[in-house]
Amino acid sequence: MGQHESFYRNNEAYAEFLAGWDPAFYGKYTDALRPERAGGRALDVGCGVGQVVAALTRDAVEAHGVDVSEPNVARAREFSERCQLYDGRRLPFPDRHFTRVGALNVLEHVDEPEAFLAELVRVTEPGGKVIVSSPNFLRVVGFRDYHHRMRGLGNKWRNLQRLLEKRRQMSSAPEQVRFERVAPVVKTPFEPDDDAIIMTNALEMAFQLERLGCVVERTLCTDRHVFPPLDWLLNLTPLRHGMLCAFVVARRKD
């Protein structure tokens, strides 16, 4: 377990916050994680207190969850015995074991994001889906900018420059592309997302999944169910990489 991830190991405040989630917050992610075929297995990495696993289990899906937090897992096991503690590094499952694997608002908190994505792909079967949803810390346009690296015209201009530079680097030196880090801001009482250490964004999330042998099927700036015409409009152009959130669905090729 990395140094930052150990912050969550016995964090009761984080578990208390997650227990109050509005189901609409994770509804789109849950639907994406649900296998299309009968008998498919799903894995929620960073399952929190188990709401997604519980929702899938109610739909007769063999849903599993892992988390680095002992208080989270204790609550999650009230919903399902298939939720377990793990070390934040290697997932405790064999290769190609799940039909769908996902992580909701986890990538921004891990010490080694590239290795984390590789683990998600490792336990996904060929043809299976990987779903990753995180904040877009490289916002160029938007509102309700809850993180200090999103706020203000200065930050938005710098974010635009970083996104353009990353696109150039993806073409000229793809092996050098890495997620940027940010110093966490840990407050009392606890507030989410200020404690993030990785500048997650859809552009890099999709790029890294492609490098790991996936075909990206959707890259969206909307992480919740919204009015379909509005959803289509928001995600119509490459501007989606600079707005709102980062929701990526990819299929493992082999």
C-alpha atoms as a printed R data frame, in Angstrom:
    type eleno elety resid chain resno       x       y       z
1   ATOM     1    CA   MET     A     1   0.000   0.000   0.000
2   ATOM     2    CA   GLY     A     2   1.276   3.439  -0.928
3   ATOM     3    CA   GLN     A     3   1.806   6.218   1.572
4   ATOM     4    CA   HIS     A     4  -1.234   8.216   0.474
5   ATOM     5    CA   GLU     A     5  -3.511   5.186   0.231
6   ATOM     6    CA   SER     A     6  -2.663   4.284   3.844
7   ATOM     7    CA   PHE     A     7  -4.445   7.514   4.836
8   ATOM     8    CA   TYR     A     8  -7.735   5.721   4.128
9   ATOM     9    CA   ARG     A     9  -6.918   2.465   5.943
10  ATOM    10    CA   ASN     A    10  -8.722   3.350   9.174
11  ATOM    11    CA   ASN     A    11 -10.513   6.528   8.100
12  ATOM    12    CA   GLU     A    12 -13.982   6.432   9.670
13  ATOM    13    CA   ALA     A    13 -14.814   9.928   8.369
14  ATOM    14    CA   TYR     A    14 -14.369   8.777   4.775
15  ATOM    15    CA   ALA     A    15 -16.653   5.783   5.344
16  ATOM    16    CA   GLU     A    16 -19.250   8.054   6.932
17  ATOM    17    CA   PHE     A    17 -19.134  10.379   3.928
18  ATOM    18    CA   LEU     A    18 -19.532   7.530   1.427
19  ATOM    19    CA   ALA     A    19 -22.482   6.108   3.348
20  ATOM    20    CA   GLY     A    20 -24.410   9.277   2.559
21  ATOM    21    CA   TRP     A    21 -23.994   9.093  -1.223
22  ATOM    22    CA   ASP     A    22 -27.065   9.844  -3.316
23  ATOM    23    CA   PRO     A    23 -27.753   6.765  -5.519
24  ATOM    24    CA   ALA     A    24 -27.936   9.091  -8.547
25  ATOM    25    CA   PHE     A    25 -24.250   9.809  -8.017
26  ATOM    26    CA   TYR     A    26 -23.179   6.263  -8.888
27  ATOM    27    CA   GLY     A    27 -26.133   5.183 -11.069
28  ATOM    28    CA   LYS     A    28 -24.426   5.666 -14.444
29  ATOM    29    CA   TYR     A    29 -21.296   3.867 -13.226
30  ATOM    30    CA   THR     A    30 -23.390   1.002 -11.862
31  ATOM    31    CA   ASP     A    31 -25.201   0.595 -15.172
32  ATOM    32    CA   ALA     A    32 -21.900   0.564 -17.080
33  ATOM    33    CA   LEU     A    33 -20.468  -2.042 -14.701
34  ATOM    34    CA   ARG     A    34 -23.447  -4.384 -15.131
35  ATOM    35    CA   PRO     A    35 -22.537  -7.334 -17.439
36  ATOM    36    CA   GLU     A    36 -24.691  -7.750 -20.506
37  ATOM    37    CA   ARG     A    37 -24.623 -11.529 -20.466
38  ATOM    38    CA   ALA     A    38 -25.972 -13.821 -17.780
39  ATOM    39    CA   GLY     A    39 -23.279 -15.258 -15.542
40  ATOM    40    CA   GLY     A    40 -20.857 -12.389 -16.041
41  ATOM    41    CA   ARG     A    41 -18.814 -11.249 -13.050
42  ATOM    42    CA   ALA     A    42 -18.276  -7.606 -12.077
43  ATOM    43    CA   LEU     A    43 -15.609  -6.048  -9.864
44  ATOM    44    CA   ASP     A    44 -15.840  -2.630  -8.206
45  ATOM    45    CA   VAL     A    45 -12.332  -1.532  -7.226
46  ATOM    46    CA   GLY     A    46 -12.489   0.972  -4.401
47  ATOM    47    CA   CYS     A    47 -15.996  -0.214  -3.577
48  ATOM    48    CA   GLY     A    48 -16.412   2.146  -0.633
49  ATOM    49    CA   VAL     A    49 -19.240   1.060   1.626
50  ATOM    50    CA   GLY     A    50 -20.677  -1.260  -1.017
51  ATOM    51    CA   GLN     A    51 -23.628   0.522  -2.639
52  ATOM    52    CA   VAL     A    52 -22.622  -0.410  -6.197
53  ATOM    53    CA   VAL     A    53 -21.969  -4.048  -5.264
54  ATOM    54    CA   ALA     A    54 -25.322  -4.142  -3.486
55  ATOM    55    CA   ALA     A    55 -27.184  -2.714  -6.491
56  ATOM    56    CA   LEU     A    56 -25.613  -5.233  -8.865
57  ATOM    57    CA   THR     A    57 -26.180  -8.112  -6.451
58  ATOM    58    CA   ARG     A    58 -29.887  -7.223  -6.278
59  ATOM    59    CA   ASP     A    59 -29.914  -7.633 -10.076
60  ATOM    60    CA   ALA     A    60 -28.508 -11.181  -9.719
61  ATOM    61    CA   VAL     A    61 -24.991 -10.172 -10.841
62  ATOM    62    CA   GLU     A    62 -22.017 -11.895  -9.228
63  ATOM    63    CA   ALA     A    63 -20.530  -8.615  -8.008
64  ATOM    64    CA   HIS     A    64 -17.295  -8.321  -6.043
65  ATOM    65    CA   GLY     A    65 -15.718  -5.327  -4.342
66  ATOM    66    CA   VAL     A    66 -12.320  -4.440  -2.915
67  ATOM    67    CA   ASP     A    67 -11.191  -1.430  -0.908
68  ATOM    68    CA   VAL     A    68  -8.121  -0.317   1.062
69  ATOM    69    CA   SER     A    69 -10.250   0.998   3.944
70  ATOM    70    CA   GLU     A    70 -11.174  -1.293   6.817
71  ATOM    71    CA   PRO     A    71 -14.202   0.829   7.880
72  ATOM    72    CA   ASN     A    72 -15.429   0.867   4.273
73  ATOM    73    CA   VAL     A    73 -15.166  -2.901   3.897
74  ATOM    74    CA   ALA     A    74 -16.836  -3.513   7.261
75  ATOM    75    CA   ARG     A    75 -19.863  -1.563   6.040
76  ATOM    76    CA   ALA     A    76 -19.754  -3.070   2.543
77  ATOM    77    CA   ARG     A    77 -19.868  -6.587   3.964
78  ATOM    78    CA   GLU     A    78 -23.268  -5.747   5.433
79  ATOM    79    CA   PHE     A    79 -24.417  -5.784   1.788
80  ATOM    80    CA   SER     A    80 -22.246  -8.584   0.419
81  ATOM    81    CA   GLU     A    81 -19.693 -11.121   1.618
82  ATOM    82    CA   ARG     A    82 -17.935 -10.652  -1.724
83  ATOM    83    CA   CYS     A    83 -16.404  -7.360  -0.536
84  ATOM    84    CA   GLN     A    84 -12.889  -7.603   0.853
85  ATOM    85    CA   LEU     A    85  -9.884  -5.594   1.987
86  ATOM    86    CA   TYR     A    86  -6.871  -5.401  -0.349
87  ATOM    87    CA   ASP     A    87  -3.442  -3.802  -0.336
88  ATOM    88    CA   GLY     A    88  -4.074  -1.147  -3.002
89  ATOM    89    CA   ARG     A    89  -1.463  -2.712  -5.285
90  ATOM    90    CA   ARG     A    90  -2.326  -6.140  -6.663
91  ATOM    91    CA   LEU     A    91  -5.928  -7.197  -7.018
92  ATOM    92    CA   PRO     A    92  -6.534 -10.552  -5.275
93  ATOM    93    CA   PHE     A    93  -7.951 -12.247  -8.370
94  ATOM    94    CA   PRO     A    94  -6.534 -14.269 -11.282
95  ATOM    95    CA   ASP     A    95  -5.939 -12.843 -14.741
96  ATOM    96    CA   ARG     A    96  -8.968 -12.388 -17.022
97  ATOM    97    CA   HIS     A    97 -11.432 -13.211 -14.242
98  ATOM    98    CA   PHE     A    98 -14.157 -10.567 -14.670
99  ATOM    99    CA   THR     A    99 -16.528  -9.525 -17.418
100 ATOM   100    CA   ARG     A   100 -16.534  -5.924 -16.183
101 ATOM   101    CA   VAL     A   101 -14.116  -4.094 -13.916
102 ATOM   102    CA   GLY     A   102 -14.439  -0.511 -12.750
103 ATOM   103    CA   ALA     A   103 -13.224   2.178 -10.408
104 ATOM   104    CA   LEU     A   104 -15.362   5.164  -9.413
105 ATOM   105    CA   ASN     A   105 -13.476   8.197  -8.047
106 ATOM   106    CA   VAL     A   106 -10.462   6.086  -7.088
107 ATOM   107    CA   LEU     A   107  -7.762   6.792  -9.685
108 ATOM   108    CA   GLU     A   108  -7.155  10.319  -8.377
109 ATOM   109    CA   HIS     A   109  -6.220   8.888  -4.953
110 ATOM   110    CA   VAL     A   110  -3.686   6.176  -5.866
111 ATOM   111    CA   ASP     A   111   0.090   6.493  -5.664
112 ATOM   112    CA   GLU     A   112   0.778   4.671  -8.950
113 ATOM   113    CA   PRO     A   113  -2.094   5.436 -11.350
114 ATOM   114    CA   GLU     A   114  -0.570   3.775 -14.417
115 ATOM   115    CA   ALA     A   115   0.023   0.547 -12.480
116 ATOM   116    CA   PHE     A   116  -3.490   0.771 -11.030
117 ATOM   117    CA   LEU     A   117  -5.037   0.885 -14.515
118 ATOM   118    CA   ALA     A   118  -2.849  -2.048 -15.567
119 ATOM   119    CA   GLU     A   119  -4.307  -4.090 -12.714
120 ATOM   120    CA   LEU     A   120  -7.853  -3.281 -13.814
121 ATOM   121    CA   VAL     A   121  -7.053  -4.515 -17.311
122 ATOM   122    CA   ARG     A   122  -5.215  -7.607 -16.030
123 ATOM   123    CA   VAL     A   123  -8.280  -9.030 -14.281
124 ATOM   124    CA   THR     A   124 -10.641  -8.208 -17.179
125 ATOM   125    CA   GLU     A   125 -11.434 -10.986 -19.636
126 ATOM   126    CA   PRO     A   126 -10.870 -10.527 -23.396
127 ATOM   127    CA   GLY     A   127 -13.824  -8.595 -24.733
128 ATOM   128    CA   GLY     A   128 -14.671  -7.437 -21.223
129 ATOM   129    CA   LYS     A   129 -15.152  -3.812 -20.240
130 ATOM   130    CA   VAL     A   130 -13.094  -1.491 -18.036
131 ATOM   131    CA   ILE     A   131 -14.933   1.536 -16.638
132 ATOM   132    CA   VAL     A   132 -13.045   4.374 -14.969
133 ATOM   133    CA   SER     A   133 -14.775   7.482 -13.650
134 ATOM   134    CA   SER     A   134 -12.884  10.344 -11.976
135 ATOM   135    CA   PRO     A   135 -12.953  14.123 -11.675
136 ATOM   136    CA   ASN     A   136 -11.523  16.136 -14.553
137 ATOM   137    CA   PHE     A   137  -8.859  18.224 -12.840
138 ATOM   138    CA   LEU     A   138  -7.777  19.711 -16.185
139 ATOM   139    CA   ARG     A   139 -10.999  21.621 -16.739
140 ATOM   140    CA   VAL     A   140 -10.909  24.367 -19.309
141 ATOM   141    CA   VAL     A   141 -14.589  25.298 -19.140
142 ATOM   142    CA   GLY     A   142 -17.158  24.536 -16.511
143 ATOM   143    CA   PHE     A   143 -18.802  25.607 -13.312
144 ATOM   144    CA   ARG     A   144 -18.986  24.444  -9.696
145 ATOM   145    CA   ASP     A   145 -15.194  24.105  -9.703
146 ATOM   146    CA   TYR     A   146 -14.796  22.391  -6.357
147 ATOM   147    CA   HIS     A   147 -10.987  21.869  -6.489
148 ATOM   148    CA   HIS     A   148  -8.478  24.712  -6.297
149 ATOM   149    CA   ARG     A   149  -6.691  23.527  -9.485
150 ATOM   150    CA   MET     A   150  -9.935  23.981 -11.453
151 ATOM   151    CA   ARG     A   151 -10.848  27.474 -10.274
152 ATOM   152    CA   GLY     A   152 -10.200  30.759 -12.020
153 ATOM   153    CA   LEU     A   153  -9.233  31.820 -15.524
154 ATOM   154    CA   GLY     A   154  -5.523  31.404 -14.788
155 ATOM   155    CA   ASN     A   155  -5.898  27.740 -13.885
156 ATOM   156    CA   LYS     A   156  -8.213  27.114 -16.827
157 ATOM   157    CA   TRP     A   157  -5.675  28.637 -19.223
158 ATOM   158    CA   ARG     A   158  -2.887  26.509 -17.736
159 ATOM   159    CA   ASN     A   159  -5.112  23.428 -17.992
160 ATOM   160    CA   LEU     A   160  -5.694  24.126 -21.683
161 ATOM   161    CA   GLN     A   161  -1.954  24.407 -22.257
162 ATOM   162    CA   ARG     A   162  -1.350  21.128 -20.416
163 ATOM   163    CA   LEU     A   163  -4.005  19.296 -22.423
164 ATOM   164    CA   LEU     A   164  -2.527  20.539 -25.713
165 ATOM   165    CA   GLU     A   165   0.974  19.592 -24.603
166 ATOM   166    CA   LYS     A   166  -0.188  16.132 -23.549
167 ATOM   167    CA   ARG     A   167  -1.772  15.575 -26.976
168 ATOM   168    CA   ARG     A   168   1.550  16.477 -28.611
169 ATOM   169    CA   GLN     A   169   3.434  14.187 -26.245
170 ATOM   170    CA   MET     A   170   1.074  11.306 -26.978
171 ATOM   171    CA   SER     A   171   2.135  11.541 -30.627
172 ATOM   172    CA   SER     A   172   5.837  12.315 -30.222
173 ATOM   173    CA   ALA     A   173   6.833  10.477 -27.024
174 ATOM   174    CA   PRO     A   174   3.981   8.235 -25.830
175 ATOM   175    CA   GLU     A   175   6.211   6.308 -23.432
176 ATOM   176    CA   GLN     A   176   6.774   9.512 -21.446
177 ATOM   177    CA   VAL     A   177   3.102  10.292 -20.808
178 ATOM   178    CA   ARG     A   178   2.349  10.204 -17.091
179 ATOM   179    CA   PHE     A   179  -0.420  11.588 -14.942
180 ATOM   180    CA   GLU     A   180   0.542  14.776 -13.140
181 ATOM   181    CA   ARG     A   181   0.551  14.870  -9.357
182 ATOM   182    CA   VAL     A   182  -0.910  17.469  -7.011
183 ATOM   183    CA   ALA     A   183  -0.329  17.990  -3.296
184 ATOM   184    CA   PRO     A   184  -3.325  16.805  -1.252
185 ATOM   185    CA   VAL     A   185  -5.307  19.194   0.905
186 ATOM   186    CA   VAL     A   186  -6.653  17.290   3.911
187 ATOM   187    CA   LYS     A   187  -9.230  19.217   5.910
188 ATOM   188    CA   THR     A   188 -10.998  18.703   9.203
189 ATOM   189    CA   PRO     A   189 -13.856  17.972   8.945
190 ATOM   190    CA   PHE     A   190 -13.162  15.719   5.972
191 ATOM   191    CA   GLU     A   191 -14.010  16.999   2.488
192 ATOM   192    CA   PRO     A   192 -13.673  14.775  -0.625
193 ATOM   193    CA   ASP     A   193 -11.486  15.453  -3.687
194 ATOM   194    CA   ASP     A   194  -9.276  18.032  -1.955
195 ATOM   195    CA   ASP     A   195  -7.271  14.982  -0.848
196 ATOM   196    CA   ALA     A   196  -6.638  13.902  -4.455
197 ATOM   197    CA   ILE     A   197  -3.008  13.426  -5.507
198 ATOM   198    CA   ILE     A   198  -3.449  12.682  -9.248
199 ATOM   199    CA   MET     A   199  -4.675  15.173 -11.862
200 ATOM   200    CA   THR     A   200  -7.083  12.755 -13.531
201 ATOM   201    CA   ASN     A   201  -8.602  13.654 -16.895
202 ATOM   202    CA   ALA     A   202 -10.386  11.718 -19.652
203 ATOM   203    CA   LEU     A   203  -7.713  12.344 -22.283
204 ATOM   204    CA   GLU     A   204  -4.963  10.575 -20.340
205 ATOM   205    CA   MET     A   205  -7.253   7.917 -18.896
206 ATOM   206    CA   ALA     A   206  -8.265   6.866 -22.407
207 ATOM   207    CA   PHE     A   207  -4.672   7.038 -23.654
208 ATOM   208    CA   GLN     A   208  -3.323   4.830 -20.873
209 ATOM   209    CA   LEU     A   209  -6.077   2.244 -21.351
210 ATOM   210    CA   GLU     A   210  -5.290   2.090 -25.065
211 ATOM   211    CA   ARG     A   211  -1.603   1.517 -24.277
212 ATOM   212    CA   LEU     A   212  -2.679  -1.356 -22.027
213 ATOM   213    CA   GLY     A   213  -4.418  -3.135 -24.902
214 ATOM   214    CA   CYS     A   214  -7.934  -1.723 -24.778
215 ATOM   215    CA   VAL     A   215 -10.210  -0.135 -27.341
216 ATOM   216    CA   VAL     A   216 -11.839   2.971 -25.898
217 ATOM   217    CA   GLU     A   217 -15.568   2.896 -26.653
218 ATOM   218    CA   ARG     A   218 -16.680   6.050 -24.849
219 ATOM   219    CA   THR     A   219 -14.945   9.102 -23.424
220 ATOM   220    CA   LEU     A   220 -17.493  11.310 -21.706
221 ATOM   221    CA   CYS     A   221 -17.532  14.442 -19.581
222 ATOM   222    CA   THR     A   222 -20.764  13.352 -17.881
223 ATOM   223    CA   ASP     A   223 -20.508  10.865 -15.019
224 ATOM   224    CA   ARG     A   224 -24.238  10.807 -14.217
225 ATOM   225    CA   HIS     A   225 -27.406  10.172 -16.163
226 ATOM   226    CA   VAL     A   226 -28.573  13.440 -17.715
227 ATOM   227    CA   PHE     A   227 -31.207  14.421 -20.290
228 ATOM   228    CA   PRO     A   228 -30.107  12.452 -23.438
229 ATOM   229    CA   PRO     A   229 -30.026  15.400 -25.893
230 ATOM   230    CA   LEU     A   230 -27.947  17.402 -23.397
231 ATOM   231    CA   ASP     A   231 -25.633  14.448 -22.840
232 ATOM   232    CA   TRP     A   232 -25.148  14.111 -26.603
233 ATOM   233    CA   LEU     A   233 -24.433  17.827 -26.978
234 ATOM   234    CA   LEU     A   234 -21.916  17.998 -24.126
235 ATOM   235    CA   ASN     A   235 -19.979  15.027 -25.523
236 ATOM   236    CA   LEU     A   236 -20.240  15.899 -29.216
237 ATOM   237    CA   THR     A   237 -16.797  17.494 -29.681
238 ATOM   238    CA   PRO     A   238 -13.254  17.182 -28.273
239 ATOM   239    CA   LEU     A   239 -14.240  19.951 -25.838
240 ATOM   240    CA   ARG     A   240 -15.529  17.122 -23.647
241 ATOM   241    CA   HIS     A   241 -11.896  16.583 -22.579
242 ATOM   242    CA   GLY     A   242 -11.901  20.025 -20.983
243 ATOM   243    CA   MET     A   243 -15.279  19.950 -19.233
244 ATOM   244    CA   LEU     A   244 -16.931  18.564 -16.139
245 ATOM   245    CA   CYS     A   245 -15.845  14.991 -15.372
246 ATOM   246    CA   ALA     A   246 -13.937  12.069 -16.878
247 ATOM   247    CA   PHE     A   247 -15.921   8.884 -17.624
248 ATOM   248    CA   VAL     A   248 -14.189   6.303 -19.814
249 ATOM   249    CA   VAL     A   249 -15.444   2.912 -21.009
250 ATOM   250    CA   ALA     A   250 -12.938   0.637 -22.753
251 ATOM   251    CA   ARG     A   251 -12.948  -2.937 -24.047
252 ATOM   252    CA   ARG     A   252  -9.998  -5.278 -23.552
253 ATOM   253    CA   LYS     A   253  -8.846  -6.624 -26.907
254 ATOM   254    CA   ASP     A   254  -7.126  -9.861 -25.864
